Amino acid sequence: MRVVIVHNSSAGEPQHSGDALVRLIRGAGHDPAYFPVNDDAWKGALDGFAEVVAVAGGDGTVEEVARAVAGRQLPIAVLPLGTANNISRALGQADIQIEELVAGWAGASRQPFDVGLARGPWGTFRFLESVGAGLLADGIAEIKAGGAGDVRRAGNAGDQMAAARRLFHRLLGSMAAMRFSLSLDGRDRSGEYVLIEALNFGAAGPNLRFVPRAEPSDGLLDVVLVDERHRRHLAQHLSSPMNPAGAGLPVYQTRHVRLSSERCNLHMDGNVWSGREAGEGPIVIDLSVEPKALTFLRLKPDPTTLVVQ
């Protein structure tokens, strides 16, 4: 197969250099073309060369490539080198060695995958993991602003996940619930919440499994709403990561979400948009799904379900 490699060289271990990836993929019988993710030339290679696009990096790199590939029917092969690797975990492949993943491409099955659409003052944004307001949005904003030193200083992926969970736990302990106008398929769910997450495949952030058995090709979003009655359940999960976050939290399946609020942070996957950028008046956000807009290579043949691990 002709394989376009899109590589985030800052992710992963030294043995996963660009040269090593090219040797590995060529050694498996494929024809590779290598590009760093910050070189936009990879986008042009998708049109005339690629039969598969291999993404070597974390969730952010996969999401960037997926937004460019959506709707093309060009399969994506994930080589998970990131910290959370939520997308690879959804495919059941986060713990498989890179060498085994590459060796299995020839016989891999094709897994359809929905893409979320977030429409707001920024225009239209495609997302793979989730869009949310409240706890995760505020925590991601703090990390990006450089205020979460423990997360940045952590030496490995496990330590970074633990530090991020501690940060969210600390924020949850002091944050006040915010008022949101919210409708799910036209049904009013307005209220005061500490977290709203609209999830494509059930997981987000530092391996937070809000909906452990979510299906990312069902054309639906899973919306998790955490108000004061459920704050304790979320806090318990943040301090005990082996317990699924979905336990005790309300989850609603829907095709369309309309969210409105005054001056809140909003995250779209790992990107943060601040309500302060919108000027006067409430922010109005519409979320929907582009069904099966992506295809991923998955080693297990004939999967019947896709479970977030």
Secondary structure, 3 states (H helix, E strand, C coil): CEEEEEECCCCCCHHHCHHHHHHHHHHCCCEEEEEECCCCHHHHHHHHCCCEEEEEECHHHHHHHHHHHCCCCCCEEEEECCCCCHHHHHCCCCCCCHHHHHHCHHHCEEEEEEEEEEEECCEEEEECCEEEEEHHHHHHHHHHCCCCHHHHHCCCHHHHHHHHHHHHHHHHHHCCCEEEEEEECCEECCEEECEEEEECCCEECCCEECCCCCCCCCCCEEEEEECHHHHHHHHHHHHCCCCCCCCCCCEEEECCEEEEECCCEEEECCEEEEHHHHCCCCEEEEEEEEEEEEEEEECCCCCCCCCCC
